[in-house]
Amino acid sequence: MKISLVTLLLLCAVTIIANNVWLWPQRFYFEPGETAIITQRTGSLYTSSTANNNTIVSNISTHYLPNKQVNHLPVTQSNNEPNTVILTDLQSGTHMLTHASSSDTMEVTTDTLKAYFKYQQLSIHPLTAATVVRWHNCAKTIFQVGAPITNNLTVNVMQPTTLTLDIIPIAHPQQPTTDNTSYSCEFQVNFNGTALANQIIEVWHSNAASPQKLTTNRKGRVTVTTTKGNYMLTTYHSVIAANTPKPIVEAYFGSLTISTPKGNIFLKRSSKN
């Protein structure tokens, strides 16, 4: 069977995408005092595999606690739970975990890279015969501990983080809603602290086979409307590194995993989420 050049290039592009890393807790709602286990996953779909840390330079995650304390935690390795961060004795409030990592540089052909940029609707098209790429992951997850009443909806998760490519909720994402079928929340996308206008955002819902594609406005903001359940926001941004002997494409993948609000009765259902 013959494979077309376009198909081959897309396969190469998908190989690059396999370096994506995002975070997935065993659930998004906990009772105070419980333990959260957050696993690194790879790829762009919920069915993707556990991350292979052989390609990851950094193994440190950052935990933003409800009391505004910030802890830096190692990523653990074990046979039962590989590539995980374990958070014990959780306090009430909204928690956020981030993970920033970078791969070693790899050299790819211009055609492969152009196919990847076209696949992700990015704008950089290097003109060199071969280009060096360094992949960066900027992963974030948000989860709730305790009933989502006013005192527990802490604002720490609405602040910018140290992630280079950062997806930030504008309103509190766990604010209860009376709508039992859909949910809307506004987010802002920053790169190095500056809002990204006309940035493509993909919304992956646990009940959908393919993502919804949205674009940020001139303020770098986008309103996501989704059905109830778990979902992930992803975005890509690339720049050419400055002052390097040969062109290096710095390719960034940003992600945010989250769940829609459950309301004050979520504690009865948390074991199912």
N, C-alpha and C positions, 0 to 999 in steps of 0.2 A: 504494500500500500504506500503510495506516495504522499508525502507531507508537504503542503505548500510552504513557500517562504514566509508568508504572513503568519501561518500557524506556528512555524518553527520559532519565529521571533516572539510571538506571544507566549510560547512555552518558556522561552528564556526570560521573558518579563515576569511570568508567574514564578519562576525560580527566584527572582529577586524579591518578589512579594513574600516568599516563604520566610524571609528574615523578619517579618512583622512580629512584634511581641505585644500582647495585651494581657490584662489582669482579670482574673475570674474568681470571686469568692464562692464558697460552697452555697451561700445564699446571701440575700441583701438586707435581711432584717434579723436582728438578734435581740435577745434579752440581756440586760445588764449582767456582767460576770461571766458571760459565755466566751468561747474561744472562736476566733475567725481564722480560717485557713484560706489564704489567697494564692492561687496558682498562676504561674506565667503560662500563657498559651501562645501558639504561633499561627500565622496565617490570617485570613480575613473572614473566616466563618466560625460559627459557634462549634462546629464539628471538628475543628482543627486539633492538632496534637499538642502534647506538652512540649514546652520550649526546650531546645537543646542548648545548654549553657556553654558548650564548647565554642560557640560563635559569638558569645556575649562578653564584652570587656568588663562591664560593671555588674557587680552582684549586690548592690546596696539599694534598698528601697527606703522611702521616706514616709513616715506615718504622721499625718496631721490630725491631732486629737481635738475633741470638742472644746477643751480648755485652752486652746491655742498653743499648747506645747507641741514641739516637733521632735520626733525621734527618728534616727537613722538605724535601719535594721538590716542584718544580713539575709540573703536568700539561702535557705537551707537545701541540702541534698539528702535524700533518703530513698530507699526502694519503694516505700509505700506512698510517699508524697514528694516527688521530685520537684525542684524549682518552685519552692513555696516560701511564703512569709507567714509566720504564725503569730497572731495577736491574742494574748490571753487576758482574762479578767477585764473585759471591755466595759468602759464607763458609758453612762447614758449620753446620748447626743449623736451628731452626725460625724462619721469618720471618713477620712480620705487617705488612700494610699497611692503613692506615685512611684514609678520606676523609670529611670533613664539609663539607657545602655547604648553602646556603639559597637559595630562590628569592625573587624579588620578591613582594610581596603581591598577591593578586588577589581581586576581589570576586565572590562567588557567592550565589545565592539560598539561603534557608534550606532549601527543599525539596531542592535539589541536595545540600547539605551533609548533610542528614539521610539521604538515600539513600546517600551515601558512607559515613557512619558505620554505617548498617545493613549495608551490603555488607561492611564490614570488622569488624563486630561490636564497634564502639566505643560509648562510653557518653555522649559529649557531644552534646547536642541544643540548639543555640542557639535563642533565641526571637525574635531580631530579624528584620526583614523581609529584610535583606541582611547578609551576614557577610564579613569580610575574613579570608583564609587566607594563612598563610605556611608554605611547605613546607620541611622540613629532611630531609636525607639523612645517615644515619650508617652508612657502608659499611665493611666489613672483609673481608679475605681472609687466609687462612693457608696457607703452603706449606712444604714440607720441602726442605732442601738436604743431600745426603749421606745415607748409610744411616741408618735410624732406630734406631741403637743408643743406649745410655743417655746417652753424652756428647753426642750430637747432638739429643736431645729436650729442648730448652731451655725453661725455664719462663716466658720472657717472654710467650708467647702466652696464658698462664693468668692474667695480671694485668689489672685494669681499665685502660681507656684513657681518653683525653680525650673520647671520643664521648659525647654526651648520652644517646642510647639505645644501649646496649652489650650485645652478646651474647657472653658469656665462657665458654670451656670450663672445667669444673671439674677434669676429668682431662685429661692430655695427649692431644689428638685424633689424634696420629700414632703412638701406642703400638701396636706390632705385635700382631696377634691371630691365634690359630690357627683361628678360624672363617672359612671361605672363602665363606660365603654372606651373612652379616649382620654388622652392627656396631652397638654401642651406646656412646653417650657422653652425659654429663650436662652441661648448660649452665645458666648463670644469666643472667637479663635484668635489667639495671639502668637506671634513669632518673635522671639527675643523681646517680649513686652509690648510689641506694636500690633495693633489690630490688623487682621488680614481681610481686605475687601475682596469680593468675587472669588472666595475660596470655596471649593466643592467639599461638601460634607456628605458622607454616606451614613445612613441610619439602618443598622442591622437589627431586626427584631427577632426574638427567639421563635416566633410563630410564622415568620416569612422566609421564603426560599431565596429572595434576592433583596438587595438594599434599596432604600429610597434615597434619591440624590437631591440635595438642596444646595443653594449657593448663598454665602454670606452677603449682607448688604454693605454699603460704604463704610459702616461703623464696625464691620467685622462680625456682625451678629446674624443669627438665624433662629427662627422659631421652629421647633420640632414638635410635630403633632403625631402621636403614635397610639396604638391600642395598648391596653393594660398588659403589663408583663415586663420581662427583662429586655434590655436593648443596649446596643453599643453604637457610639458615634466614632467614626474614623475620618481622618483627613491626611493628605500628603502635601509636603512642601519641599522644594529643592532649591539650593543655591550653589553657585560656583565658589569654591574656597579661594580666598585671596592669598597672594604671596606664596604660591607653591610652585615648584619646578615644572610640574605638568598639571593640566587642569584636573581638579578633583571635584566631583559632584558630591555635595553633602545632601543626602536624601533623608528626609525626616518623615516618620510615620507617627501620627498622634492618635490616641484612642482614649475613650472614656466609656467604661461599663457602668451600668446603673439600672435601677428598677423604678417603675412608676410608683407613686404613693399607694400605700395599702389602706390608710385610714386607721382609726383608733382601735380597730378590732384585729389588726394584723398579727398580734401575738398568738392568736388561736390558729393561724394559718402558716406561721413562719417555718414550720418543719417541712412544708410542701414547696417552699420557694427555693 
